[in-house]
Amino acid sequence: MTTLPPTAKIRPWYREPYVWLVIGGPLAVVIASVVTVVIAVRHADPVLPREAAPARVALPQAPLTEAERLQAEKAVLPAGVARNHVVSPALPKDDTRKD
């Protein structure tokens, strides 16, 4: 058992700096989360009716011709090849090379 000298003063727990270092971090997180919830509740975005939402995809005025459709498919072909390559373990065939 450790004995203190008779002249040593014992400080209360709230006077120790390490106690506030340990309590301060979680207390700051709790205060920040309460402030975040208050801001979110007070300044909530209004819910719009479906009629006010913009259309996601614009429908074409006239259907595409066969040549225009093929050109549009070729425009997105590299993205499709790269996406499929990421999923597949094998490299895709390179049809543009001439040996």
TILUM-462878 format. One record per residue (C-alpha): x, y, z. Coordinates in steps of 0.5 Angstrom, whole numbers, padded with zeros to 4 digits, always signed. Example, Ala and Ser with C-alpha at 12.3 -4.5 7.8 and 13.67 -1.06 7.14 Angstrom:
REM residues 2
+0025-0009+0016+0027-0002+0014
***
This chain:
REM residues 99
+0000+0000+0000+0003+0007-0002+0003+0012+0003+0003+0020+0002+0007+0024+0006+0003+0028+0011+0004+0035+0007+0002+0032+0000-0005+0035-0002-0010+0031-0005-0014+0035-0011-0021+0033-0013-0022+0029-0019-0025+0035-0023-0018+0039-0022-0014+0033-0025-0013+0035-0033-0013+0028-0035-0020+0027-0033-0022+0032-0038-0018+0030-0043-0021+0023-0043-0028+0026-0042-0027+0032-0047-0027+0028-0053-0033+0024-0052-0037+0030-0049-0035+0034-0056-0038+0028-0060-0044+0028-0056-0045+0036-0057-0043+0036-0064-0049+0030-0066-0054+0034-0062-0052+0040-0066-0053+0036-0072-0060+0033-0070-0062+0040-0068-0060+0043-0075-0063+0037-0079-0070+0038-0076-0070+0046-0076-0068+0046-0083-0071+0040-0086-0072+0040-0094-0079+0040-0096-0082+0034-0100-0084+0036-0107-0090+0033-0110-0088+0028-0116-0091+0033-0121-0085+0038-0119-0079+0033-0120-0076+0034-0127-0076+0028-0132-0070+0023-0131-0070+0021-0138-0072+0026-0144-0076+0022-0149-0073+0023-0156-0078+0027-0161-0077+0022-0167-0074+0015-0166-0067+0014-0168-0065+0011-0175-0061+0005-0175-0055+0008-0177-0056+0013-0171-0057+0008-0166-0051+0004-0168-0047+0010-0167-0050+0011-0160-0048+0004-0158-0041+0005-0161-0040+0011-0157-0042+0008-0150-0038+0001-0152-0031+0003-0149-0035+0004-0142-0038-0003-0143-0032-0006-0145-0028-0003-0139-0034-0005-0134-0034-0012-0136-0027-0013-0136-0027-0011-0129-0032-0016-0127-0028-0022-0131-0022-0025-0130-0020-0025-0137-0018-0020-0142-0023-0018-0147-0021-0019-0154-0018-0013-0158-0022-0013-0165-0018-0007-0167-0011-0010-0168-0009-0013-0174-0004-0018-0174
***
